[in-house]
């Protein structure tokens, strides 16, 4: 596309730093804007961050600073966000300010700085779907209601058909599914996606939203108890403790390597066909949360039993995995990293890491606030 200067908000993080590395390899100039949140990064500057990037420390809530940061930028990857379903339910103002207001500030800064932007790509999330899509043997494809508190307290985990009441089977979730946010985090990610796409349409700036599913890989924050479940399980296992699984552990998710996320990020910049679209980025392969814990423990050679709580967290859904046919057609996206291979790479990296297990404290906080049933 001819662009040279690229800004990555949240670029010092997990996905942003890997994306920066790939863009540098392809000859782009990369500027990173990141607050270096202590919950994510601790007190140390991330050692993995390339010395070739131009790093600027700052907060998405600082509009004047953002306006200056946009100087000469031609493409923006907007990855900055506070992440965590459970935490978002009791830190509502923080998540809304960082994600929704932060995105509003970025878009305002684009206007105020009069930067000649060629494209903006925003990180959306599978969380905006709520429950995934389902099929009933009698009624066909259905959109089930959320599970009631009474159902969850009875530990009746599976989803029922809203027409006949039979248990339904999960099917791959398409981008056309009606969105049904079940947490403040999800709502803020929907805000980010819709604001960026609306802004792009209004000002004729190519914009793409990528709906990431469950990302795993090296550089994920191991000491953040609200990060991805693979990193949370790893933190527990590295400290000689059992992974904690909610409900019965049979929830299905879609885990995708960070390297495939980077692939999609670069393709979204290069392919005009994706402009104005929201696309699922995932592996397209469902796997249960219990299987994740077992496979990680096995690969780490840490024979720890799985702790199944039989409890439910506010904001959790039962099943959701992706239909990635649109990304394949529009971007030419094809996952390259098999789950087992990605897990081996992660375990190799874990050997050099130190993780503080804060899961128990996080669970206590959620229970005190009535967010675990």
CORLIN-V591013 format. One line per field, one symbol per residue. ss: DSSP state (~ for helix, > for strand, _ for the rest). phi: phi as a letter, one per 20 degrees, with the letter a starting at -180 (. if undefined). psi: psi as a letter, one per 40 degrees, with the letter a starting at -180 (. if undefined). Layout:
ss: ???
phi: ???
psi: ???
//
This chain:
ss: ____>>>>>____~~~~~~~~~~~~___>>>>>>___~~~~____________>>>>_____~~~~~~~_____>>>>______~~~~___~~~~~~~~~~~~~~~~~~~~~~_____>>>>>>>~~~~___>>>>___>>>______~~~~~______>______>_>>>_>__________~~~~~~~~~~~~~~~~~~~~___>>>>>>_>>>____________~~~~~~~~~~_____>>______>>>>>>~~~~~~~~~~~~~_~~~___>>>>____>>>~~~~~~~~~~~~______>>____>_____>__>__~~~~~~~_______~~~~~~~~~~~~________~~~~~~~~~~___>_
phi: .nfdecddfmfeegfffffggffffeneedddcbelgffedmddfffffffeeedceadfeefgfggfffgmfdccdedfafdqfffffcdfffffffeffgfgffffffffelfeeeacddeebffffmffeccdfedmfcdffffffffffeleffedffednffddfcgeeffgffbfdbfggffffggffffffgfffdldgccddefefecqfnffedefdefffffffgfffdmcffddeldnefeccdcfgffffgfgffffedffegmddcfcaendfbefffgffffffffldfdfeeefmdcdgnfcecaceedfffffeemfcgddfgffffffffffffdddceedffffffffffemdcd
psi: eeidhhhhifeeacdddddddddddeeihhhhhiefhdddeaeihhdehheeihhhhiheegdddddddehehdihhgehihhhddddeefdddddddddddddddddddddefighdihhhhaiededbiaiihhddeahigiiihidddddefgdiiihedeeihihiihhideihigheidddddddddddddddddddefhhihhhgiahiiaieihdeheeaiddddddddddefiihhhibeeehhihhhidddddddddddddhddeheihhhhadehiiidddddddddddefgghihhhdeihhheiicihiiheddddddefhhhdhidddddddddddddeihhhheddddddddddefeh.
//
